[in-house]
Amino acid sequence: MGWLVAGGLALVVVRLRLRLELVARAEHELRGPLTAFSLALDAARGTPAGRRLALVLDAELVRARAGLSDLAAARSGRRAPPVPSAVLVDGLLRSSAAAWGAKVRVGAGAAVVRADPSRLASALGNVLSNAAEHGAGEVSVEARRLPGRVRIEVTNAVRGRGLDIAADAAASAGGRLETSLGPRRATAVLDLPVEP
């Protein structure tokens, strides 16, 4: 009986090693193109078209790097640890909204939050992509500064798996994500503490 258990465990270990190797290969194959995209985007920033393209892609590249870091960390059974820094809400909001064609209304001024930029890009990108992909009608995003906080509202028919990912990312940025459903529209609210 012991030999059967040992043989079964050995088979599980071999299968697990094969899966981890596939994860490592997938990570490698994503890292190369993302690096090439980043380098091409940096080279293009000197032109008007390149600056417009950077506006659209900056937040999504940050979001993709977060996913890649999590994929690398998943081999150890964890997520990549957050690396908080000062993030200007307006820039991230405009970049994320441009990538998903959302109408932007910014009233947060020069609000800065202390969060991992990749987690924040993930939270906002997931909410916006869910609205654009699964909703109906125009997607709008509005940022407002409140005492000690920034409130970002995405309005459309918002739903999907990305909201769970966005809620986790918002929590790791020190904030929270709330959703509400109306008769014809839904709203996702990303609430973040402002950097003192």
N, C-alpha and C positions, 0 to 999 in steps of 0.2 A: 504494500500500500504506500509506503514512504517513497519508493522509487517512482510510482505513478504521480504522486504529488510533485516530487522534484522534477520529473520530466515535464509535467504541465507548467510548472513555474518557469522552467528553462524556455519553453515555447513562448510563454507570455513575454519574457525578457527579450527574446529575439524579435518578436513582433513589435515590441515597444521601441527597440533600437532602430528598426526599419522605419517606423513612423517618425522618430526624431530625426533621422537622416533626411526623410522627405521634407520635414519642416525646415531643416537647415538649408536644403537645396532651394526651397521656395523662397526663403528669406534672401538667399544670395541672388536669386533671379529677380527679385523686386528691388533690392538695394542698388544694383547696377543701373537699371533704367531711371530710378528716382534721382540718382546722382547725376546722370546725363541730363535729365530734364532741368534740374537745378542749375547746372553749369550753363546750359543753353539759355535759360531764363536770365541768369546773371549777365551773360554776354549781351543779351538783347536789351537790357535796361537803359542803355545809352540812346535808344531811339524812341520816338513817341509811341510807335506801335508796340515796342517792347515794354514800355511803362504801362500801357493799357493791359497787355497780356499779364504782366506781373501782378497788377491789381486783381485780376481774375484768378490767378493760380497760386499766389502766395499762401493763403490760408489752407487751400486744399493740399499743397505740398507739405505744409506743417502737419496737417491731419494724417497724410499718408506716412510721414516719418514716425508719427506716434503709433500707428498700426504696425509698422515694421519693427519698432522697438518692442512692442507687446508680443509680436510673433517670436522675436529672438528670446525674450524672457520666458515665453510659454514653454520652451524646452526645459526650463527649470521648475515649471509648475507655478509661475507667478506672472504678474504684470510688471512692466518697466516702472520704476519708481518715478513719481512726479518731480520735476525740477522747476520750482516756482521762480518767477521773475516778474518784473513790472511789465504789464501789458497795456498798451493804449487801446481802449475799447473801440474807438472810432475806426482805426485802421483795420483791425481784425473784422469788425462788422462789415465795413465796406467791401473788403476782399471776399468774405464768405458770401455776402449777398450777391456780388457780381458774378461769382461762380455759378450760382443757382438762379440768376435772373430775378431776384427779389427786389421789390421796390423798397428803398431805404428812407427812413425818417429818423434823423439823429438829433436827440435833444440832450445827450449826455455830456456834451462839451468835451473837454480834454480829460475825461475820467480815466483813471489808471487803476487796474486791479492787480493784485498779487496772486498769480496763478501760473501753472505750467501752461505756456502758450499752446503746446500741442494738445493738451486736454481741453483747453478752452476752444480751440479750433475744432476739435472733435465734437464737443457738445453742440456748438453752433452749427457746424456743418451737417451733423446728423439731423438736427431739427429742421434745417432748411431743405436738405435733400429729401426728407420724408414728406414735407409739404409740397415740394416740386414734383416728386415722383408719384405720390399716392393721393394727393389732394386734387381739388378742382378750383379753377379760377386763379386770380392773381395772388401771389405770395407777397406779403408785406412784412417788413421787419422794422421795429422802432426801438430805439434805446432812450431811456430817460434816467436822469440822475435823481436819486432820492437821497434823503439824509443817510450818509454812510453806505449807500448801496448804488448799484446800477441795475436797472431792470430792462431786460431785452425781451420784447414780445414778437413772436412770429405768428402771423395770423393766416390761416387757410385751413383746409381739412387735413389736419396733422395726425398721423398715426403710423404704426409700424415698429419693427424691431429696433430701429435706430433710436427710438425714444428711450429705451432701456439703457443703451450705450451712452446716450447723451446725459441721462440722469446720473449715471456713474461718473462720467467725466465732470459734470457740474459739481458733484459732491467732492471730487478730488481737488477741484479748484476753490473749495470753500463756499460753494453756493448751493443752489437747489434748482430743480426743474419741476414745474407744475404744468399740468394741462387741464383745459376745460373745453367742453363741447357745447356749442350753441346750436340753434336750429339749422343753420346753413354753413357755419364756419366753426373752426376750432382755433384755439389759441394755445401756444406753448410759451411759457414764461421762464426765462433763465434769469435768476436773481443772484447777483454776485456782490461780495463785499468790496468796497472801494479801498484802494491803498491809502493809508493815513498820510 
